[in-house]
Amino acid sequence: MRRRAGPRREFTQRGKRRIAQAPALCKTRPMNPTLPRPLAELPPRVAAAFHTFLTDIDDTLTTAGRLTAAAYAALEALHGAGLRVIPVTGRPAGWCDHIARMWPVDGVIGENGAFYMWHDAAAGRLRTRHLLDAAQRHADAQRLAAVRERVLREVPGCALASDQFCRLYDLAIDFCEDVAPLPDRDVDRIAALMREAGMTAKVSSIHVNGWFGSWDKLGTARLMLAERHGVDLDAQRERIVFAGDSPNDEPMFAFFPHAVGVANVLDAHERLTALPAWITPSRAGAGFVELAAALLAARDAS
């Protein structure tokens, strides 16, 4: 077994202990075959073979809106172990600029697949691959404004997402991040109004996001891996792991045979027609830490 640095081994051992202490529900196979299987059943040979780690951010990597030290350390440990690490998020371009520059990642896919960004170390600059040109983005902004006004008028209690100011492609309506949580019927109404306007609408754990276009997280992951890394996602999907928690992750859950949901993915099971193959014992960032520990332990043992 190849030895790792002390802090890395300590992180892995902490994660393994947390998994060992998980509730019994997550240690046994669910009776319903449509439910995800416990992470503990993921074969180590499969876990050791992953070369790319794709992850949602909100309520997958973060916990109650915060990025914990443990979750960030897990992200850094995965990247340091040689995995290609790429967040795939509904968050805006302004956030993605920071993530691509500052985090231990190989790039980031933002606004549910509208673009991807990476830091070009050789050139010392940030680069962005847009799906639409600036003229089309400007034209769409006028249409987004009209939908925004209708949604805010017809669904009391919702609000424009606080990060809307740094979005390039989509409209984000907050239903529980900075407002009192809305009932499901209101969340569905927001999505329906967007679709009536000809938009694609996706529900995350905090926002309803809408845009004029047909892209999604999966399509842009396919594009980025091919263009930036020479990876055929369709041929290599057995060696790619995705972690997520919400309905806008559904294309990834349906496509990847080893998609993993943090435990709170079951909160949204009524909105999902495809669930991930595996589930962590814990919710949100703690579940992310468990997943990272399991992957690192498998790589160390291989």
N, C-alpha and C positions, 0 to 999 in steps of 0.2 A: 504494500500500500504506500502510495506516495504521500509524504508528510507535508502538511500545510503550516503556514505561520500560526503562532499561538492564538491571536485574536480570532482568526477564521475558525480554528478548531473549537475554541470556546463558544463561538456563536452557534456552530452546528450542534454541539452538545446541549446547549440551552434549548434549542428548538426541538431536539429529540426528546428531552425530558418533558417539554410541554405537550408534545404529541402523546407521550406515554400516560400523561395525567388527564387526557381528554375524556369527556363524558362517554359512557358506554354506548350511547346511541351511534356515535361516530366510529366505533370500533367494530361494529357488526354490519353485515350487508343488509341494506333495507329490504323489507319484504316486497315492496313495489318495485318491479324491475325498471320502471321508467325513472326512478330517482337516482341521483348520483351515488356512486359507490364511495366508501370511505377512503380518504387519501392513503391510509395505512395499507390498503390493498394494492396500491400502484406498484407493479413489479420493479425492483431495483434496477434490473437490466434496462427497462424502458426509461426510467428516470435518468439513468447514467448516459443514455444515448442522445438526450436533447441537446441541440446546438443553439436554439433560439428561444428566448423567453419573451413573450408578448404579454403585457398586462394593462388592464384598466387602472385608473387612478382612484376616483372617488368611491369610497366605501369598499374598495378592494385593497389598495395600498394605504389609503388613509383611514382614520378612525374618528368618527364624529367631526369630520372636517379638518382634522389635523394630521400631519405627517409625523408619526412617532419616530423617536431615535432608533427603536428596534427595527421598524419597517425600512427606514433608510439604510441602516446597517445591512439588512438582508439584501436590499437592492445592490448595494456596493459589493457585498460578498459574492453574489451571483455574477456580476460583471467581472470581478477580480478572478473568478474561477474559470473564465474563458467563455462564458455564455454570451451570446449576442442578446442585449437587453434593449427592448423598445416599448415604451409606454404607448398605448393606443387609447385615446381619450376623447371625450366630448368637449373638453376644456378648450379655451380660445387660443388664437395665435399668440397673443401677448404672453400667456402662460408658457406656451410651447417654446418661445424664444428663450425664456429663462431655463426651462428644463433641458433643452438641447445644449445650451452653453454650460450649465452648472452641475447637472446631475451625472452620476456614473452610468451613462446610457450611450447607445450607439445611434440615437436619433429618437424622434417622437412623431407620432401620427396624431393630428389634432382635428378638432371640430368634426368628429365622427367620420374622418376620412377625407376631408376637403383638401388636405395638403400633408406633406411630411417635411420635417426639418431635421437638419443634422449640423454639427459643428465640424467644419473642414479644418482639421488640425494643421495640415500642410500649408494651407492658405491663410490660416489664422482668422477665419471668418465663418459666420453662420450662413447656411444656404437653405433655400426653401424650394420645394417642388410643388407648384400649384396645379390644381386640376382645371381651374378657370383663369383666364387672363384678367387683367385689371379692369378693362372696359366692361366685361360681363359682370364682374363683381360689383362695379358701380351701378350698373343697371338693375341688378338684383336687389341692391340695398334699398332702392325706392319701393320695390314690391314688398320687401320685408317690413318696411315701416308701416305700410297699410295693414298688413296682417297683425302686426304688433298692436296697433290701435284697436282693432276689432277684438282681439283676445283680451286685452286689458279691460275693455268696456263690458264684455259679455261674461267674463269669469271673475266675479268679485273675489278678492283675497289673494289672487296671484300677483306677480310683479315681474318686471323686467329683471333678468339675472344681473347681479352686481358686476359680473365680468363682461357684460355685453359691450362695453366701450372698447374692448380689445379683441373683438371678433371680426373676422373678415368675410365669412360666408353664411353664417346662420343666425337664427333668432332663438334665444334661450329664455324660456319663461320659467321662473322660479315657483315651485309649488311646495317647498319645505326647507330650503337652505337658509334664507333670511326672512321667511314669512312663516306664519303658523301653518302647519301641515294641512293641505287640502284633502278632502275625501276623494276616493278613486274616481267617482263620477265626474268631478271637476277636472281631474287630470286627463281623463278620457275626452272631455269636452275640448280642452286645449288642443289635444292632438287632432281631434276631428276638425276643428276650425282651420288648422294648418293644412290638413289634407284637402279640405274643400277649396282652399286657395291654390291647390296644385303643388303643394310642398310634400317632400318626404318628412315624416315626423317620427321621432324616436323618444322613448321615455327612459331617462336614466334614474338614478336613485334620488336626484334632487331637482332636475330640470326636465322640461319637455323641449327638445331641440327640433327646429324645423329649417329646411333649406330647399332651394330650387335646384334639384339635381338628383341623380340616382345613386350616388356613391354611398359606401358604408365602410365600416372599419375593416371588414375582410378584403374588399376589393383593393383598398389602398395599401393594406399590408402585403397583398400579392404584388402590387406594383413596386413598392419600396424594396422588398426583398429581391425582386428580379433586377431592378435598375441599380441599386446600391451595392448589393451583395452577391449577385449572380446565383441566387437561390430560387429554384422552382418550387413555390409554395405547395402546389398540388402534388408534386412528386415527393416532397419532403415533409408532408404534414405530420407523419408519425414521429418526426424528430423535432417538432415545434410544440411548445406548451403555451397555452393562453390561460390567464387568470382573470376572472371577472365576477360580477355580482348582479347585473341588472338587465332589463329588457333590451337596451341598446347593444348589449354584448351577444345577443342571440345568434347573429350570423356566425360569430366565432364559435359559440357552443355547438352549433349544428355542424360546423365544418371540421373542427379539430377532434380527432378521436381521443386525445388526452387533454381536452380542456378541463380546467379546474375552477370550481366555484368556491369562494369563501362562504362560510356557513350561512351568511345572511342572504345568499342567492335564493334560498327557499322562501324568503319574505315575498318575493316577486313571482312565485311559481305559477300563480293564476294568470299572469300576463305572458308567460313563456310557453311556446310550443316545443322548444328544444331546451333541454337542461344540459349542463356540463356532465362529462363522464365521471368526474371525481369531485369530492367535496372535503374541505378542511374541517377539523374539529371546531375551530374558533371562527369568530366573525371578523370581518374587515381586516385591519392591519395585522392583528394577531394571527389570523388565518394565513395571511401572506407570509408572515415569518415562519409558520409551520411548513408551508409549501417550500420555501427557500431552503429550510433546514433539511427537508427530505431529499431534495434534489442534490444538495451539496454532500450529504452523507452518502448517497448512491454514487456520486462521482469519486469521492474519496475511496470508496470500497472497490471500485472497478479496476 
